[in-house]
Amino acid sequence: MTSLNQDAARAAQFVGLNADTITFHGGQPLNGRIEVRGAKNFVTKAMVASLLGDQPSVLRNVPDISDVRVVSGLLEVHGVKVERDVAGGELRLDPSNVKIAHMAEINAHAGSSRIPILFCGPLLHQLGEAFIPDLGGCRIGDRPIDFHLSALRSFGAVVDKLPEGIRLTAPNGLHGAKIHLDYPSVGATEQVLLTAVRAQGMTELTNAAIEPEIMDLINVLQKMGAIISVDADRVIRIEGVDRLGAYDHFSLFDRNEAASWAAAALATNGEIFVEGAKQAEMLTFLNVFRKAGGVFEIHDDGINFKHPGEAGLKPVVIETDVHPGFMTDWQQPLVVALTQAPGVSIVHETVYEQRFGFTDALVKMGATIELHRECLGGQKCRFGQRNFVHSAVISGPTQMHGADIEVPDLRGGFSHLIAALMSDGVSRVSNVGIIARGYENFLEKLRTLGADFTVGS
């Protein structure tokens, strides 16, 4: 594997992918039925929450993705016994023997994952100390850990920066705090929740994230014995408790994966039934999908997404935002489909400042996409006047052709797969291991839908 980075290589190995390149023969519609299981952005955090309990927890509807394997490894080096039923999508997590892990072990399992920062609160409660390495993640913008460390200090943690990483201690235990988020960050909200539930006293978090994955994490913590209230004005209050028990929980579905397959149906002139998808969590996406010309049907067991046929696609204006707005993870796959909509579509990205790097490959394949530093949506955003390229103008329709492209990040990578599948000719997509971080059995699902590809160059 010459062009595959270390994390992509690890992800590829988890799904049995022994080459870094997939060769696609495009131009065929994707048709059929696939299943989505638990949300990557919830499941991994619920796994961390098991550290807070004193009894074994059970998590159901768990996808077999590399991020789940990474967190399993991190839990195991911290003494948690992890039993996995991959076929049944079930994890049993026993925290009876939690211990401090060596930094080298954490690094070996974490790679560039940012999940270790969320171990800090639970480990401080259980052991009085925690270690975290330097943290990475997808190349989509700045994801600083400064807030995480500041919040942990507010709870009473002492932070020592060492050459090999960061050591945290809680010599006087952790206590409740009043914390305000300048931006309703999902990761920051998770940090506060996982730390506050066993901190002494009351914690009040204002301007919190309220994504469905956050609410499901709150469900899990409440099952364990936490006392948490959520107000309509983005205020979360947590009353700390002395101990937490276990949970038995069925994860909500991965709405990001569901939206990706919906965009694939739209882009390839196909029809895909996404088993497990639910209307309520996808309300905003479904509205935009319909405005773009897409057709969908809601069923008890999933949602059927399809291209409108002769009616064709329509240009749209999209502005990403925190929930209940249009998710940033939804815009990348949908941009691929919008290259085939007659007219001009505009996407204003307000969540991450560097999320349009994936469009370079689309332009190489024939798309007409212009990037701008100005806020081209309906409102000014925090990236305005800061010299970030965060708006895209997509003109269509354009004829897309095969090309050699490299996956830049998780969602951008799946978008590249869609582009390769809708384009005429042959495309070679490298660095594909990254996609296994968040898309379960994506190669098997592509085969089920009729995609024509071979693994390897």
Disulfide bonds with the S-S distance in Angstrom:
none
